[in-house]
Amino acid sequence: MDVITDSRLNERQLSDISLNNWLNELKYTYEDFDYRIHNGESSSEAQKRILSVYDSINHSHNSLIVTHGYIMILLLNHFNREIGFEEWISLKDPDLNSIDEHNNDKHINILVNE
């Protein structure tokens, strides 16, 4: 099995300054994809970055993308515009979604022994 690391899978930087209300700011970035906080990456920019990874994958094989929650939700949002902040906030560690050959998203429940 080939494992490829790719810096395009890094979490997006919301801002380069500390934000007291970062959760409200993050929520707004899902409402306005072009909204950018002080030197941060907009949702639109981050979504383009994760889509460039997705598009570079050979879809005739099964592949696994492992990444952070914000950027993963932005990938899923590309296929289903209803996925956003509420889905991000309800993510579990770990969480798994499947995107099939027709670009349909399916959430997969994972049972983890705690």
JOZIDA-V446385 format. One record per residue. N is the residue number from 1. PSI is psi in whole degrees, 0 to 359 (NA if undefined). Layout:
# JOZIDA-V446385
N,PSI
N,PSI
This chain:
# JOZIDA-V446385
1,131
2,134
3,122
4,126
5,145
6,123
7,344
8,348
9,1
10,151
11,151
12,148
13,116
14,320
15,160
16,7
17,156
18,136
19,123
20,328
21,41
22,326
23,319
24,319
25,316
26,315
27,319
28,328
29,339
30,340
31,324
32,99
33,344
34,357
35,129
36,131
37,150
38,102
39,20
40,182
41,130
42,162
43,322
44,315
45,316
46,322
47,319
48,322
49,312
50,328
51,328
52,327
53,309
54,316
55,338
56,353
57,141
58,106
59,2
60,355
61,157
62,134
63,158
64,128
65,123
66,123
67,187
68,163
69,313
70,311
71,326
72,317
73,324
74,326
75,312
76,326
77,328
78,324
79,338
80,101
81,346
82,347
83,129
84,222
85,314
86,324
87,323
88,313
89,337
90,6
91,148
92,160
93,110
94,167
95,148
96,133
97,151
98,136
99,119
100,181
101,345
102,14
103,32
104,135
105,140
106,127
107,136
108,123
109,134
110,128
111,122
112,128
113,125
114,NA
